[in-house]
C-alpha cells in the first residue's frame, strides 16, 4: 500500500484533501483510482488507512477508515552529525540512514570536509528534504527525520550538548573503545553521533569534541568510507538500543 506524509493539520476531518503535488503523483504516476487504499502519515507517529473518494490531478480526497500507531519508528533518538561531502554520497547517506531510523541530521563543515562554508549548501535543502521524505515513506517510518541547518564543527558542538544523550565521535585512531561497548553501557535512548568526512577528523577536532563530552569510538581495525561508516554506526546504535 502506498504511503504519503501530509501535514498534521490536515487530519482534523474524516475526509482528507490531498495536496496538488501528491494528487498528481497519485493520478499520473501511480494511476490510483476511486476506492484505492493508501496510508496517510501525520508526521506525529500515526498512520491512517484511507480509501480515495475523489480522484483528479488537482486535489484527490480520501476517507479515513482506520487510525493506528506507525510501527516503523525506533525507540532510540539518534542525531547523526555529518561532515559535508560530495552531493551523491551525502544524499545516499541521508536516504539509507533515514531507512535505518536516524531521527535528525546535522550537516557540518570540518577542517577536512569538501565544503567549507555552511551557507554553500542552503540551496540543496529542498532536494535533501524530498529524499528524506521519500525514504521515510518507503521504510514505513512514522515521522520524517529533521534536517537541521548546516553549521561549522564548533557551532555544532555548542548546540548538541544534551545532558542525557550519549555523545560519540567516530575516530579511526581510537584503539581502546569500540562503539558497541560504548553503546551497551548507555542507559538512555538519546544518542548524538559525529561522523567525519573523507579523511576523518583531525586530532584537534577530536580533542575539542572530547572536551564537550563526546567519547571517541572505533568501528574496528579497517578504514571505512564515510558512507559505510555512517550507515554501519547508525545501524549498530539503533540495533543495540532499540
N, C-alpha and C positions, 0 to 999 in steps of 0.2 A: 504494500500500500504506500502511495506517495506521501511524503511528509513535507510540511511547509511551516516556516516560522512566520507569525504575524505579531503585531504589537499587542501588548496585553490589553489595551483599552478597547480592542475590537471584540472582546469576548463577553460583553455585558448583555448581549441578546442571544436568543436561541438560534436565530438565523444570522449568519456572519457574512458580511460583504468582503469579498476578496479584492485586494488592490489590483489596479490595471496590469502592472508588470507580471504579477503571478497569474492573473487571469489569462493573459496572452500565452504564458508558458503552458497552462493547463489545456488551452484550446488548440493552439497551433503546434506545440511541440509534443505534448503528451496525449493529445486527442481524447481528453476525458469528455464524458457525456453526462447528461442528467441522470442521476442515480449512482454515478461512480462514487465510491467511498475514498476518502482521503483522511489523513491525520493532520490536524492543525495544532501547532505548538505555540504556547503563550509566552515562552522565554521566562517562565516563573516556576518551571518544574512540572507542569501539567500538559497532557496531550488530550485532544478531543477528536474522537472518531466522528466524522461527519459525512453526509451524503450531499452531493451537488444538487441543488434545487433549481438553479438557473445557470445557463452556460452561454457566455459570449466573451469576446476578447477585450471588452471594456470593463466589465465587472461581473464575475461569477458570484454566486451565492451558495452557501452550504448550510444545511440544518444539522445541528449537533445531536448526535444520538447517544453518546457516552463520554464521560469525562473520567480520567484516571491519571495517577501519578506517572510521569515518564520513568521508564525503567533503566535508561542509559546513563544516568548521572552517578559518578563515583562519589563516595563519602569524602575523599581527600580533596582539599582545595589547594591546587598546585599552581603557583605563579612561575612561569618559565621566562627567565630574563635572558634574552638572546643577543649576542653580538650581531650587528648588521652585516650582511654579506650579499653576494650577487642575487639578482631577482629570482631566478629559477630555484635556487637552493633554498632561499628564505621562504618562498611560497610553498615549497614541498614540506618544509618543517611545520609551517602553520597548518597545512592540511592534515598531515599524519599525526601531529601531536594533538590536534582537535579530536581526531578519531580515538586516540589513546585515552583522552579525558582531561587534558590540561584546562584549568579554569580561566587563566588570563595570561596574556603575552605582553611582555615589556621589551621592546627593541632598544638596544643601547649601542652607542659608539664607544669603542675602546682604542687603546694605543695601536692595536694591530687590525682593527676592522677595516674592511674595504671602503666603507662610508664613514667619513669623519665628522659630518655635520648632521645632527638630528633633523634639522629642517629640510634636508635634501630628500627625505622620504615622505613628506606630508602628502604629496600628490598621489602616492601609491596606496594610501589608506582605503579609498573606496574599493579598489580591486582586492586588497588583502581581506577586508571585511566580508566581501562576497565569497571568497574562498573559504573563510571560516564558517560562514552560514551554511554553505552547501555541504561542507564536511560534517557539520553538526547534524544536519538533516539526514544525511546518508548513514551516519553512525548511530542513529537513534538517541542522540543527546536530547535533554530536556531544557537545556539552557545554552545560549550562544556564548562561547568564551569571549571575554573582554579583551579588546586590543587597545592597550594603553598608549598614550603619546610617547614617541621616541625621546630618549634622554641620553645625556652623557653618562659614562660609567659612575662618576662621582655623584651626580644628581640622583641617579637610580638608587644608589646605596642609601641616600638620605630619605627616600620615601618608602622603602620596602621593609623597614625595620619594625615588623610586628612582634610584640613580646612573646606571643605563644607560637610563633612559626619556627619550624626547623629551617635554618638558613644554610644552604650548601653551595659550594662553588667547585665545579669540576676543574681539576688541575692535573696535567699529565705527569708532573714531578712529585705528586703526592705518593708516598710509598708506605705509609702507616695505616691510613684509614680508608677502607673501601666504602662505597656508597651503601651497600647492603647493610653493613654493620651500623653505620650512622642512622639509617632509616629505622632499622629494627629496634633501636634503643630510644626512639621517639614515641612519646605517649599521645601526642595530639594528632590533628588531621590537617594542619596548615603547613605547607612547605613552600619555600622560596628557593628556586634553583637557578644559579648562574651557569650558562653555557657560553664559552668563548667563541670567537670567530676562528677562521683558519689561522694556525699559528698559536692558538690558545691565548691565555692571559699572560702578561708579564709578571715577574715575581713581585714587582712593586704593587701591581693591582691586587694580587692575591693577598699581600700583606695588609693593604688598606681594607680589603673585604674582611679579613680576619679581625681587624680592629673594630669593625662594625658588627661583629658577632657571627660571621659566616665561618663554617667549617670546610676546609679544603678536603675533597674526597676524590678517589680514583675509581675508574671503571675497569681497571685491570692493567696488565703489562703491555697490551697492544695500544698503538696510537690509532684512534678512530677519526674518521672525517667528522666535521662539525654536525652534519645532518644525522649521521649514525649515532653520535654521542647524545644529541638532543632527544632522539626518539628512544634510544635504549634507556637513558637515565630517567626520562619521564615514565616509561613503562615500568621500570623497577620500583620507582617511588609509589605509583598508584597500585601496583600489584601487592606490595608489602603492606601498605596502609589501608587498602580497600577502596 
